[in-house]
Structure formats: structure tokens, C-alpha cells
Amino acid sequence: MSAISSRAPEPPTVPVLRPLHNLAVDLALAIFVVAMMGLMIELPGHEAGPFHVMFLALAVAYGYRVWPVVPTLAIIVAIIVPSGWLMWTHASEGVLARAELVEIPLMPAVIGVMVWHARQRATALRQVEAMAARQLAGVDREREFFRDASHAIRTPVTIARGHLELAAASGLPPSAEADLTIALTQLDRMSALSHRLLALARLDSGVALRLQPTDLGELVGQLGANWAPSVDRQWRILTEETGVAAVDPEWLAPAIDALIENAVHFTASGGAISLSCQLLENTFAITVTDSGPGIDDQDLGVIFDRFWHRMPPNGPMGSGLGLSMAQATAVAHGGSLTAHNHPLGGAVFILTLPRRGSGTQ
């Protein structure tokens, strides 16, 4: 199975051995500081080297073990008091150049600035994590809304459609039949809306795709053959020998259907719709082209947004979810869906899928 997910990552867990790790860092730093103090005693006149290395070790340890402010100050004081006293004593005895004493306040100041910046960064990181958590919570709420709304719509739509079909079978005057047809059309829209809402919620929640060996050319050809007899358009279906691809046909077929439906709605009766499937070097490309009015330049960046749509000139108003569902399906397969205008007029939608092994995953 191949799971494609946009769900929020699981919160990081604190390892059980973390306290032991912190203790090891503390002990290592303490041992190292004592060793450097010993070198300062054993090498009078050369205290600057061990003194610098002690603070360097403190900076390295702080990268692994971020102490609170008070313990950090206590550690700095614990290092600077004995080492500073030793350097001051040796300078008073003439063993150490007095110019070296400037290092006593300078090194703690450098470490203090480093600690301040590190804590500012940690604070900023916590704020970013909190913002990310709020955004992920919002995404989860939106996903739950899609799923719940889909289920809430489906049942009343099914009941209403059943009653309307019974009324149609009982015989109605022509005027009532026209109203009934409009009502059934709107129920069809609501049914499509609920199906696509549920599909988007499942894709967003990281639905596991059931990748199966599928002949894409055959799949695209079948979908085109399903549309051609029932819609008055000039159909051109071009499918090459693509071989077998690892895709989930239960998700891919509705995505391609949504692209064809969009082309039908934006193409007048007798207009041309082209459907093709090609095997390129590293990808499969499924292309749907129509002879409609094309896509406004201002709309190219938003046509895949959820609930966005333009009133089609040759079809009913859609749900605004077909193209976004098709794009989500392409992304879930590791591919993409793009749109642009044809140089000779009309819109072109290209759904690309990666070429990979055909075994079921």
C-alpha cells in the first residue's frame, strides 16, 4: 500500500533516555572544565588557551543541553570565579601578562550574547510551532466538516429523489414535469457535491491508494467511450500504447471524468473535445482539450480552488469541487494537474502521473 497523506504529523515524543542524555552532557562539561582548570594551574602564563576552550565547551554543550537562565548564569559564574581568580593571581605575580585579564569579562559576555540569541530563537520556534498547530487544527476541522457535510447531504438527497421519482411515475401535467425535472437536476448537483466533498475529505486525511497494474490508455479510452454517445460533441480520443501503470483506478477514473465533464460544460453543442493519453520519458500524460472560450488569465491561478467556478455557457452550474478533486487525486498519485489555454482557442488540462513499477503496493 502507498499512503499519501497531508494529515498533521504526530506530536514528537520525548525519548525515555532524555534525562540520561542531559546528565551525560552535564557530567562531560563538568569533567572537561575541571581538566582545563588543571591545565591552567599546570601551565602558568598560558592560561588563556584552556580558559577559551572551557567557554567553547560550554557553547557546544549549550547546543545539546539548553539550560534555563538561572542555571546557565550559575554555570558561567562557577567557571569564571575560580579561573578568573587564578588568572588574576598569576598576573599579580607577574607570571601572566595583565593584558590577558581582559578575557575574564569578555568571554562570559560572548557566552551571554550567545545564550540570549539561542533563547530568542527558541521562543520564536515555539511561536511558529504554536501557529502551525493552530493551522493544522483548522485543516482538521475543515476536513471533518467536508466529511460530515457529505454524509449529512447524502441521506436527505436520496430520500427526496425517491419521492420525486415516485411522483414522476404517477403522471403529472407538463408544467409540473418541468418543475420536477429542475428539482431532480438540482438533486443531482447536490449528490455530486456530497460525493466530491467526501472524496476530498478522504484524500486530505491521507487515504491509502490501492495501486493496481492498470492500462492507462485503455482506461482513458473507456471513459471517453462512455461520454461520446450521450453528449453531442465532436469527440477525438487518442490513446497510445502506454503499457501498465501503477495507479488506483477507483480514484483516477472520477478525476478524469471531472475533467471531461468540465470540457463538456464549456463546449457548445457540436464543439470539439479531445482526450488523449501518452507515455512520455518519465511520466504518463492524460490531456483533455476543448474548443470552448478558454480560461481567463485572471482565473488560471484559482481554477483549482475549492468551491470556485464560473457559470458554464453550455451546462449547469457545477459544484466547484470537480477540478480541485481531480488535482488532489493527481497529487495523491505523486503527479500534478495543470491548465492553460490552447493557442487556437479552448482550454487544455494535463494530468501527469509518475512512471513507476506496476506492482500492487
N, C-alpha and C positions, 0 to 999 in steps of 0.2 A: 504494500500500500504506500502511496505517496501522499502525505498530508501537506496541504498548502494552507497556511494559517496566517491571519492577521490579528489573532487574538492577543490580548495583553500578556506579556511574559509573566511567568510565575515569580513571585517575590523571592529575592535571593535569601537563601537560608544561611544562618550563621554556623560555621563548622564547629563541631564539638571540641576540636583541638585548638580553637582560637585562644582560650586563656593560656594554654601551654605555649603557644606561639608568642604571645605577648611577654610571658615570663622569660622565655628564651632570649628575646630581644633585650629585655631589661638586664638580665644577667650578663649577656655578652657585652653590652655597653659598660656595665659596672666593672667587669674584668679588664676591658680594654682601657678604661680611664685610669684604673689603678696601675696598670702596666706602664702607661705613659707618664704617670706621676713618678713611678720608679725611675724611668729614664731621665726625667728632669732632675732628679736627685743625683743620679749616677753620672750625668753629663753636665756639670756646671758650666755655664757660659754658652750652652747650646739648647737652652730651654725652649726657644721659640719653635723649633721643629715639633717636638712632642706636644706642645701647647696647641699649635694649629691643628695637628692630627686629631687631638681629642675633640675639638669642636667640629671637625669634619666628620668624625664618627657619630657625634650627636646629630648632625644634619642628616646623615644616612639613616640612622636609627629612627629619626622622626618620620622618615618616609614610610617606614614599616609600622611604626607604633606612634600614632598621634595622641600624645598625652593632653589632658585638659590644661588650661592656662596655669593654674596654681602648681600642679606637679611639674610642669615644664620650667616654671621660674625656680622651683626648688632644686631641680637638677642643674640648671645653669649656675645657681648660687653654690651648690655643692661642688661644682667643678672649679669655678672661678676663685673661691675663697682660698683653698689650700694652694692651688697652682699660682695664683696671684701673689699670695704671701711668700711662696718660695722664690718667685722671680724678684719680688721687692727686696727680699733678704739678700739674694745673690747680687743684686745691683748695688745695695748698700755696702757690701763687702768688696765691691769693685770687680767681681767675677763676671758680671753681666753688664753689658752696655745699657746705660739708662734709657737710651732711645728705644730699646725693646719694650719698655714698660707701657708704651702707647698701645701695645697689643692687648693689655689687660682689659680696658674698657671697649676696645674696638671689636674684638671677636664676639663677646656677648651681644653687642649692638647688632652685628651682622646676623647672628642667630635669631635675635629678637625680630628683626625685619622679616627673615625667612619664615618664622613662626606666624607672624601677623598675616603675611600673604597666603600661607598654607591654610590658615583658618578662614580667611576671606573666601578662598576658593572652595573650601568645604561647605561654607554657608551658602554660596551661590549654587553649588552642586545639589545641596538639599532642596533649595528652592526650585531648581529645574526638575528634580525628581518629583516634587510635590505637584508642579504644573503638569508634568507628564502623567502622573497618576490621575489627576482630575480629567485630563483629556481622554485617557483610556476608559475612565468610568463613564464619560459622556458617550464614547463609542459603544460601550457595552449596553448602555441604556437605549441608544438608537437601535442597536441590533435586536434587543429584546422587544422594542416597540414594533419593528418590522415583523418579527415572528408572531407576536401576539395579535397585531392588526390583521395579519394574513389569516390566522385561524378565526378571528372574530368576524371577518368579512365572509369567509367561505360558507359557513352554515346558513346564515340568512339569505345569501345569494342562491344557494341550492334550493332552499325552501320556496323562495319567491319564484324562481324559474319553474319549479314543478307546478305551482299553482297557475302560472301564466300559460304554460303548455297545455294544462287541462282546460283552461278557458278557451284557448285557441281551437282545441279539438271539439269543443261543444258547439261551434258555429257562432260567428259574430258578424255583425254588419260591417261593410267595408271600412267605415270610418274608425270603428273600434279595432279592426285588424291592423290598421295603420298605426294606431297608438300602441297596440300590443307589440308590433314589430320594433318600434322605437324602444319600448321598455326592455324587450329581450336583448336588443343591441347594447343598451347600457349595462344590463346584467352581464353580458359577455365581457364588456370592458372591465367591470368590477372583478369578474372571475380571473381575467388575465392579470389584473393588478395584484390580486391576492397570491396567485402563483408566483409572480415575479418578486413580490415582497418576500415570500418565503425562500425563494431561490437566493436572493441577495443576503438574507439573514444567514442562511446555511453557508454560503461562500465566505461571508465575513467571519463566521465563527470557526473557520478552519476545517470545512468539510473534507473528509478524506476522499480523494478521487480514486475511483476504481479503474485504473488504467488497463485497457484491453487492446490486443492487437486489432487494429481497425484499418480497413482500406478507405482512406480519406476520399479518394476520387469517387469510389462507389457511394460513400455516404452523401457527399455533396450532390452527386447525380440523382440519388433517390429523393433528396429534399427538393431539388429543382423539379423533378418529375411530379412530385406531389402538388406543387404550386401551379405549374404550367396549364393543366386542363381547366382549372377553376378561375383563372384570372386572365382577362383579355389584355395581354401584353405580348410584345414580340420577345420571346424568350430565346436566349442563346446560352446554352450550357456546355462549357468546355472543361472537360476533366482529363488530365493526363494520367499516365500510369505512375501513381505515386508510391505504390507498394504499401506495406503495412506500417502504421504508426501507432505508438502507444498513447492513446487518448481515452477519455471517458465519454463514450457516445451519448450517454444519458444527459450529460451536461452540454456537450458540444452541439448536438442537434438543435436544442432550443435556442442556443446562441446564434447559430446560422439562420434559423427560422426568423429570429428577431431582425436580423439584417435584411433578409428578403422581404419581410413584412414592411419594414421602413421604406424599402425601394418601391414596393407596390403603392404605398400611400402617397409617395411623392412623384409618381409617374402617372401621366394621364392614360386613359384607355387607348390602346394601340401603341403606346410608347415602348421603348426597348429596355430590357433588363438583362444584364449579362452576369452569369455565375460561373466562376472558374476555380480550379484547384490545381496548383503547380507544386512540384518538388524542386526547391532551389538547393543551393550548395549545403546549407546547414539548417534550413527551415522549410516548413510547408507553408504555402501562402494560399488562403482562400479569399477570393476577391468578389465583391458584389458591386456592380456598376449599374447606374440607371441614367435615363435620359431626361430626368426631371430638371427643376430650376437650379439645382446645386445648393450649396451651403453658403450662407452669407459669411463674409470674412469675420464679422464680429461674433459669429456663432461657432466658429471652428474650435475655439478653446473651451466651449461649455457644453457641446452636444452630448458628452458622456456623463454629465452631471445628473444625479438622480432627480426625478420629477421635472426635469427641464424638457420642454418640447415646443415645437412650432406647430401651428394649425396646418395640417397637410392639405394641399389643394385638391387631392383626389382620393381622400379616405377619411375615416372617422378620427377624432382626436385620440391619440394613444395614451398610455398610462404614464409616459415619461420615464419608464424603467427598462424598456427593451434594450436600448443601446448600452445603458450602464450595466445591465445584467450580462450582456454579451462581452463587454470589456472585462468584467470581473471573472467571467469564465476563462477568457483568454489568459489573463494574468495568473489565475489558479493553475493553468497548464504550463506556466513558465513562458508564455508568449505575450502578444500585445495586439491591440486593435487600434488602428489609425484611420483617419478620414481626411480626404482632400477633394478638391474639385477637378473634374476632368478638363483638359484643355479645350475639348469640343463641347463642353456643357455636361451637366449632370454631376452626381456625387459618386465617389469611389470609396468604398470601405474595404480595408485589407486586414484580415485576421491572420496573424502569423503564429505558428506553433513550432517549438524546437524539434529538430530531428534527433531522435534518441532511440534506444533499444525498444523493441516491440514486445518484450515480455511483460506479462501482467505483474504489476507491482502492488 
